[in-house]
Amino acid sequence: MSEIEKQVTGRRKKFVKVKTAKGRKRGSTNWLQRQLNDPYVEAAKRMGFRSRAAFKLIELDEKYSFLGRGKSIVDLGAAPGGWTQLAVQRNKGQGQVIGLDILEMDDIEGATIIQKDFTEDDAPDMLKDILRGKADIVMSDMAANTVGHQQTDHLRIMALVEMAYEFAKEVLEVNGVFIAKVFQGGAQKELLDDMKANFAKVGHFKPKSSRKGSPETYVVATGFKAK
């Protein structure tokens, strides 16, 4: 068990059962009950993270060791800011962190926060203008709104992954890292083949902190071969 798992699971509290209230849909009740009984939600509050998603990035870093002092990092789909917070912490007062999301986010000291839809034509150029040179890491936790149809949802998130990947190829430094959320089944073969041609190593990883039953996993490409 990793150190972070010990911190998260070491303080389990009594199970909280939420009754369906008048005017509240069953789905909302189930979500609330899951939140109240989620050890990662509790740990995020205790450790000052804005969301439980921070633990996914912690696990990714434990496996691939890409965060560290003085990194230049672009965080796509950053709201509410858990990944951006952790990136700033690991930078130890150096480097640069840019967090972008279509949703409004509170400021994070040590990071540049942009409210912008990454799919807009001018979004990549805006990020490039803010970047001080090349990026060491481009990470995307972006997800499209789901419709409940697995194939359609997969295609929607893959469109975002492909956009983030094209941006990463333009801004990454030699040996840079690209990470993106995908759904079950992982990245499509054509995209994986391109990644393998442009990075030293490419693989998939599902953090233990991903919710049980969630179809999400992450494609991780390390060792960018800048041209």
C-alpha positions as CSV (number, residue, x, y, z in Angstrom):
1,M,0.0,0.0,0.0
2,S,1.4,3.4,-1.0
3,E,1.8,6.2,1.5
4,I,-1.1,8.2,0.0
5,E,-3.4,5.1,0.2
6,K,-2.6,4.8,3.9
7,Q,-3.5,8.5,4.4
8,V,-6.7,8.1,2.6
9,T,-8.0,4.8,4.0
10,G,-6.5,5.1,7.5
11,R,-9.4,7.3,8.8
12,R,-12.5,5.6,7.6
13,K,-15.6,6.9,9.2
14,K,-19.0,5.4,9.9
15,F,-21.1,4.8,6.8
16,V,-23.7,7.6,6.2
17,K,-27.0,6.7,4.7
18,V,-28.9,9.5,3.0
19,K,-32.7,9.3,2.7
20,T,-34.5,10.4,-0.4
21,A,-35.8,13.9,0.4
22,K,-38.9,15.5,-1.1
23,G,-38.0,17.1,-4.4
24,R,-34.7,15.3,-4.7
25,K,-34.3,12.7,-7.4
26,R,-33.0,9.3,-6.5
27,G,-29.9,9.9,-8.6
28,S,-29.1,13.0,-6.6
29,T,-29.5,11.1,-3.4
30,N,-27.2,8.3,-4.6
31,W,-24.6,10.9,-5.6
32,L,-24.8,12.7,-2.2
33,Q,-24.5,9.4,-0.4
34,R,-21.5,8.4,-2.5
35,Q,-19.8,11.8,-1.7
36,L,-20.4,11.5,2.0
37,N,-18.9,8.0,2.2
38,D,-16.1,8.5,-0.2
39,P,-12.7,8.4,1.6
40,Y,-11.0,10.4,-1.1
41,V,-13.5,13.2,-0.8
42,E,-12.9,13.2,2.9
43,A,-9.1,13.1,2.5
44,A,-9.2,15.9,-0.1
45,K,-11.0,18.2,2.4
46,R,-8.5,17.2,5.1
47,M,-5.5,17.8,2.9
48,G,-6.8,21.1,1.4
49,F,-7.3,19.8,-2.2
50,R,-10.3,21.3,-4.1
51,S,-11.3,17.8,-5.4
52,R,-10.7,14.1,-5.0
53,A,-9.2,14.2,-8.5
54,A,-5.9,15.3,-7.0
55,F,-5.4,11.7,-5.8
56,K,-5.6,10.5,-9.4
57,L,-2.7,12.8,-10.3
58,I,-0.8,11.7,-7.2
59,E,-1.1,8.1,-8.3
60,L,-0.1,8.9,-11.8
61,D,3.0,10.6,-10.5
62,E,3.8,7.8,-8.2
63,K,3.9,5.4,-11.2
64,Y,5.5,7.7,-13.8
65,S,7.4,10.3,-11.7
66,F,6.9,13.3,-13.9
67,L,6.1,16.1,-11.4
68,G,8.8,18.0,-9.7
69,R,10.5,21.4,-9.0
70,G,10.4,24.0,-11.8
71,K,8.2,22.2,-14.3
72,S,6.2,24.1,-17.0
73,I,2.8,22.5,-16.9
74,V,-0.5,23.0,-18.8
75,D,-3.6,21.6,-17.1
76,L,-6.6,21.2,-19.5
77,G,-10.0,20.7,-18.0
78,A,-8.6,22.0,-14.7
79,A,-11.7,22.9,-12.7
80,P,-12.2,22.9,-9.8
81,G,-8.4,22.9,-9.5
82,G,-7.2,19.7,-7.8
83,W,-4.5,18.9,-10.4
84,T,-3.4,22.5,-10.7
85,Q,-3.0,22.8,-6.9
86,L,-0.8,19.6,-6.8
87,A,1.3,20.8,-9.8
88,V,2.0,24.1,-8.0
89,Q,2.9,22.3,-4.8
90,R,5.3,20.0,-6.6
91,N,6.9,22.9,-8.4
92,K,8.0,24.3,-5.1
93,G,7.8,27.9,-6.1
94,Q,9.4,27.6,-9.4
95,G,8.3,26.8,-13.0
96,Q,4.9,27.7,-14.5
97,V,1.4,26.1,-14.2
98,I,-1.5,27.1,-16.4
99,G,-4.9,25.8,-15.7
100,L,-7.7,26.1,-18.3
101,D,-11.3,25.2,-18.1
102,I,-14.6,26.2,-19.6
103,L,-16.0,26.5,-16.0
104,E,-15.1,29.4,-13.7
105,M,-12.3,28.6,-11.2
106,D,-11.1,30.4,-8.1
107,D,-7.6,31.7,-8.4
108,I,-4.7,29.4,-7.2
109,E,-1.6,31.1,-6.0
110,G,1.3,30.2,-8.2
111,A,-0.8,29.3,-11.2
112,T,-2.4,31.2,-14.1
113,I,-6.1,30.4,-14.4
114,I,-8.0,30.8,-17.7
115,Q,-11.7,30.4,-18.2
116,K,-11.9,29.3,-21.8
117,D,-13.4,26.5,-23.9
118,F,-10.4,24.6,-25.3
119,T,-12.3,23.6,-28.4
120,E,-12.5,27.3,-29.4
121,D,-10.1,28.0,-32.3
122,D,-8.1,30.6,-30.4
123,A,-7.6,28.6,-27.2
124,P,-4.3,26.9,-28.2
125,D,-2.7,30.1,-29.3
126,M,-3.8,31.9,-26.1
127,L,-2.0,29.2,-24.1
128,K,1.1,29.4,-26.2
129,D,1.2,33.2,-25.7
130,I,1.1,32.7,-21.9
131,L,3.7,29.8,-21.9
132,R,7.2,30.9,-21.2
133,G,8.8,28.7,-23.8
134,K,8.0,25.0,-24.1
135,A,6.0,22.9,-21.7
136,D,7.3,19.9,-19.8
137,I,3.9,18.4,-19.2
138,V,0.5,18.7,-20.9
139,M,-2.2,17.0,-18.9
140,S,-5.9,16.8,-19.7
141,D,-8.7,15.7,-17.4
142,M,-11.2,17.1,-19.9
143,A,-14.4,15.1,-20.4
144,A,-17.4,15.8,-22.7
145,N,-20.9,15.7,-21.4
146,T,-22.1,12.1,-21.5
147,V,-25.4,11.0,-23.1
148,G,-25.4,7.5,-21.7
149,H,-24.6,5.8,-25.0
150,Q,-21.1,4.2,-24.6
151,Q,-19.9,4.5,-28.2
152,T,-21.1,8.1,-28.5
153,D,-19.5,9.1,-25.2
154,H,-16.3,7.4,-26.2
155,L,-16.2,9.3,-29.5
156,R,-16.8,12.7,-27.7
157,I,-14.0,12.3,-25.2
158,M,-11.6,11.0,-27.9
159,A,-12.2,14.2,-29.9
160,L,-11.0,16.1,-26.9
161,V,-8.1,13.8,-26.3
162,E,-7.0,14.2,-29.9
163,M,-7.2,18.0,-29.7
164,A,-5.2,18.0,-26.5
165,Y,-2.6,15.7,-28.1
166,E,-2.2,17.9,-31.2
167,F,-1.6,20.8,-28.9
168,A,0.9,18.8,-26.8
169,K,2.9,18.0,-29.9
170,E,3.3,21.7,-30.7
171,V,4.3,22.8,-27.2
172,L,6.2,20.0,-25.4
173,E,9.9,20.1,-24.7
174,V,12.1,17.1,-25.5
175,N,11.3,14.3,-23.1
176,G,8.0,16.0,-22.2
177,V,4.9,14.1,-20.9
178,F,1.4,13.9,-22.2
179,I,-1.5,12.6,-20.0
180,A,-5.2,12.5,-20.9
181,K,-8.3,10.9,-19.6
182,V,-10.0,8.4,-21.9
183,F,-12.9,6.0,-21.4
184,Q,-12.9,2.2,-21.2
185,G,-11.2,0.7,-24.2
186,G,-8.5,3.3,-24.0
187,A,-7.1,5.4,-26.8
188,Q,-7.9,4.3,-30.4
189,K,-5.2,2.4,-32.3
190,E,-4.5,5.2,-34.8
191,L,-3.9,7.7,-32.0
192,L,-1.8,5.2,-30.1
193,D,0.3,4.5,-33.1
194,D,1.0,8.2,-33.5
195,M,1.9,8.5,-29.9
196,K,4.3,5.6,-30.1
197,A,6.0,7.3,-33.0
198,N,6.4,10.6,-31.1
199,F,7.1,9.3,-27.5
200,A,9.5,6.8,-26.0
201,K,6.8,5.0,-24.0
202,V,3.0,5.0,-24.1
203,G,0.6,3.1,-21.8
204,H,-2.7,3.2,-20.0
205,F,-3.2,3.5,-16.2
206,K,-6.4,3.4,-14.1
207,P,-5.8,5.0,-10.6
208,K,-7.3,3.3,-7.6
209,S,-8.8,6.6,-6.7
210,S,-11.1,6.5,-9.8
211,R,-14.6,5.8,-8.7
212,K,-15.7,2.2,-8.6
213,G,-17.5,1.4,-11.8
214,S,-16.2,4.5,-13.6
215,P,-15.2,3.9,-17.2
216,E,-12.3,6.4,-17.1
217,T,-8.6,5.5,-17.5
218,Y,-5.6,7.6,-18.5
219,V,-3.3,7.3,-21.5
220,V,0.2,8.3,-20.5
221,A,2.9,9.2,-23.0
222,T,6.5,9.9,-21.8
223,G,9.7,10.9,-23.4
224,F,8.5,13.2,-26.2
225,K,10.7,13.1,-29.3
226,A,10.6,16.8,-30.3
227,K,11.4,17.4,-33.9
